[in-house]
Amino acid sequence: MHKFIVVIIFLFLKIIPSFTQDKNKLYDPQLNGIDQIKAALNKAKKENKFVMIQIGGNWCPWCIKFNKFCTEIEKIDTLIKNNFILIHLNYSKENKNIEAMQMLGNPQRFGFPVIVILDTEGNRIHTQDTSFLEVGNSYDTTKVIRFLSLWTPRALNKK
């Protein structure tokens, strides 16, 4: 009986971390990029926002770093939440989302992460190479805020 309990505990300790690890993944290789974009566009139309697509993968440390940077700086996090429907579109050896990449003008050519902004009709209005937003081993708050501010619905709808 003692061996049985030890085996159960061992299996429990091995299996549980894999479940929690997947929940913390930013990008889901199982998702279809076109479906993600369509759902985001439907939501964006209802909320009068644009779609912000962060393309990359869980394999990419700069992709994880950019997301963490944006969510930890309140001004940037608020700017994104108020103006964009954000999706993380996977690009990895498991799923390159080729159809979505073609629809978005093949932004993977800029490296990762790369940001694509769509208007409410699904028109690509901007592709951002995020290397221009970097400073040192991180991102520059002023540059990220400026980039995002220039591509909000309000900024583009001024007459």
C-alpha positions in Angstrom: 0.0 0.0 0.0 2.9 2.3 0.8 4.4 1.9 -2.7 1.0 2.6 -4.2 0.7 5.9 -2.4 4.3 6.9 -3.3 3.5 6.2 -7.0 0.3 8.2 -6.9 2.1 11.2 -5.2 4.9 11.0 -7.8 2.4 11.0 -10.7 0.5 13.8 -9.2 3.7 15.9 -8.8 4.7 15.2 -12.4 1.3 15.8 -14.0 0.0 18.9 -12.2 2.9 21.2 -13.3 2.3 20.5 -16.9 -1.3 21.6 -16.6 -0.4 24.8 -14.9 2.4 25.5 -17.3 0.1 25.4 -20.3 -2.3 27.9 -18.7 0.6 30.4 -18.4 1.4 30.1 -22.2 0.8 33.3 -24.0 0.5 31.8 -27.4 -1.6 28.7 -28.3 -0.3 26.8 -31.3 -3.7 25.0 -31.5 -5.6 28.1 -32.4 -6.4 29.0 -36.0 -5.1 32.6 -36.6 -7.9 33.4 -39.0 -10.5 32.4 -36.4 -8.8 34.5 -33.8 -8.8 37.5 -36.0 -12.5 37.1 -37.0 -13.5 36.8 -33.3 -11.4 39.9 -32.4 -12.9 41.9 -35.3 -16.4 41.1 -34.2 -15.6 42.2 -30.7 -13.8 45.3 -31.9 -16.8 46.4 -34.0 -19.1 46.2 -31.0 -16.6 48.1 -28.7 -15.5 50.6 -31.4 -11.8 49.5 -31.0 -9.1 48.4 -33.3 -7.5 44.9 -33.2 -3.9 44.7 -32.0 -2.3 41.4 -33.0 1.0 40.4 -31.3 2.5 37.8 -33.4 5.2 35.5 -31.9 5.5 32.3 -29.9 6.2 30.9 -26.5 9.6 30.1 -27.8 10.4 33.8 -28.2 11.8 35.5 -25.0 11.2 39.0 -26.5 7.5 38.1 -27.2 7.0 37.2 -23.6 9.0 40.2 -22.5 6.9 42.6 -24.6 3.7 41.3 -23.2 5.0 41.5 -19.6 6.3 45.0 -20.2 2.9 46.2 -21.6 0.8 44.6 -18.8 3.1 45.8 -16.0 3.1 49.5 -17.0 -0.3 50.7 -16.1 -0.4 53.5 -18.6 0.4 51.1 -21.5 -2.0 48.4 -20.2 -4.8 51.0 -20.0 -4.0 52.4 -23.4 -4.2 48.9 -24.9 -7.4 47.9 -23.0 -9.2 51.2 -23.9 -8.4 51.1 -27.6 -7.6 47.6 -28.8 -8.8 44.1 -28.7 -5.5 42.3 -28.2 -4.8 38.8 -29.5 -1.6 36.8 -29.4 -1.3 35.0 -32.7 1.0 32.0 -32.7 3.9 31.5 -35.1 6.0 28.5 -34.4 7.2 25.2 -35.9 3.9 23.6 -34.6 1.7 26.2 -36.3 2.9 29.0 -38.5 -0.6 30.2 -39.2 0.4 30.7 -42.9 -3.1 31.8 -44.0 -3.3 34.5 -41.3 0.3 35.6 -42.1 -0.6 36.0 -45.8 -3.7 37.9 -44.9 -1.7 40.3 -42.7 1.0 41.0 -45.3 3.6 38.4 -44.1 4.6 40.4 -41.0 6.9 37.6 -39.8 9.6 39.1 -42.1 10.1 41.7 -39.4 11.1 39.2 -36.7 9.3 38.6 -33.4 7.3 39.9 -31.8 5.7 41.9 -34.5 2.5 44.0 -34.0 -0.2 44.3 -36.6 -3.1 46.8 -36.1 -6.4 46.2 -37.9 -9.3 48.7 -38.1 -12.8 47.5 -37.4 -13.3 46.4 -41.0 -10.2 44.2 -40.8 -8.0 46.5 -42.9 -4.3 46.3 -42.0 -3.4 49.9 -41.0 0.0 49.4 -39.5 2.7 46.8 -38.9 5.2 47.5 -36.2 8.7 46.0 -36.0 9.1 46.0 -32.2 12.9 46.2 -32.4 12.3 50.0 -32.9 10.6 50.1 -29.5 13.5 48.5 -27.6 16.0 50.1 -25.3 18.8 48.0 -23.9 17.4 44.6 -22.8 13.8 45.9 -22.6 11.4 48.2 -24.2 11.2 52.0 -24.0 8.0 53.2 -22.3 7.9 56.5 -24.2 8.3 54.8 -27.6 5.7 52.1 -26.9 3.2 54.7 -25.7 3.8 56.9 -28.7 3.4 54.0 -31.1 0.2 52.8 -29.5 -1.2 56.4 -29.3 -0.7 57.0 -33.0 -2.7 54.0 -34.0 -5.8 54.3 -31.8 -9.3 54.7 -33.4 -9.4 58.3 -31.9 -6.1 59.3 -33.4 -7.1 58.1 -36.9 -10.6 59.5 -36.8 -9.6 63.1 -36.1 -10.9 65.4 -38.7 
